[in-house]
C-alpha cells in the first residue's frame, strides 16, 4: 500500500522528476498550495476511502504522518 500511496502523492502534486521519501515534509514542496490540498483530499477519498478534513492537515507534516493517518482511519 505504501507504493500506491506514494504514487498517489506524485499524481496529486504532479511530481515526475524526483523520488519521494516518507520523511518528506509535503507542505514544504514547491507544489503545495490550497488547490493541491483539495486535490489530495479528493484523491485520498477516491483511492483509499478515507476522508481527511482540511483542519486535520494542521497536525500532519510528513508523508509518513499522512500515511499513518490513512491507516488509522481505515482500521
C-alpha positions in Angstrom: 0.0 0.0 0.0 3.0 2.3 0.6 3.9 2.3 -3.1 0.3 3.0 -4.1 0.3 5.9 -1.5 3.5 7.4 -2.9 2.2 7.2 -6.5 -1.0 9.0 -5.4 1.1 11.7 -3.9 3.2 12.1 -7.0 0.0 12.4 -9.1 -1.7 14.9 -6.7 1.5 17.0 -6.7 2.2 16.4 -10.4 5.8 15.3 -9.4 7.7 13.4 -12.1 11.3 14.4 -11.6 12.2 13.2 -8.2 11.8 10.3 -5.7 9.7 10.7 -2.6 10.6 9.6 0.9 8.2 9.0 3.7 10.1 11.5 5.9 9.4 14.3 3.3 7.5 17.3 4.6 5.0 17.6 1.8 3.8 21.1 2.8 7.3 22.3 2.0 7.1 21.1 -1.6 7.1 23.9 -4.1 3.9 22.4 -5.5 2.0 22.7 -2.2 -0.9 25.1 -2.3 -4.6 25.1 -1.4 -5.6 23.5 -4.8 -3.1 20.7 -4.2 -4.5 20.2 -0.8 -8.0 19.9 -2.1 -6.8 17.5 -4.9 -5.0 15.4 -2.3 -8.1 15.2 -0.1 -10.2 14.1 -3.1 -7.7 11.5 -4.2 -7.3 10.0 -0.8 -11.1 9.6 -0.6 -11.3 8.1 -4.0 -8.4 5.7 -3.7 -8.5 4.7 -0.1 -12.0 5.6 1.0 -10.6 7.9 3.7 -11.7 11.5 4.3 -9.3 13.8 5.9 -10.7 17.3 6.6 -8.6 20.3 5.8 -8.4 21.1 9.6 -6.9 17.7 10.2 -4.0 18.5 7.9 -2.7 21.0 10.5 -1.2 18.2 12.6 0.1 16.2 9.6 3.6 17.3 8.5 5.3 14.4 6.8 4.2 11.8 4.2 4.6 9.2 7.0 2.2 11.1 9.2 -0.3 11.3 6.4 0.2 7.6 5.6 -0.3 6.6 9.2 -3.4 8.8 9.4 -4.8 6.9 6.4 -4.0 3.6 8.0 -5.6 4.6 11.3 -8.8 5.7 9.6 -9.1 2.5 7.5 -8.8 0.3 10.6 
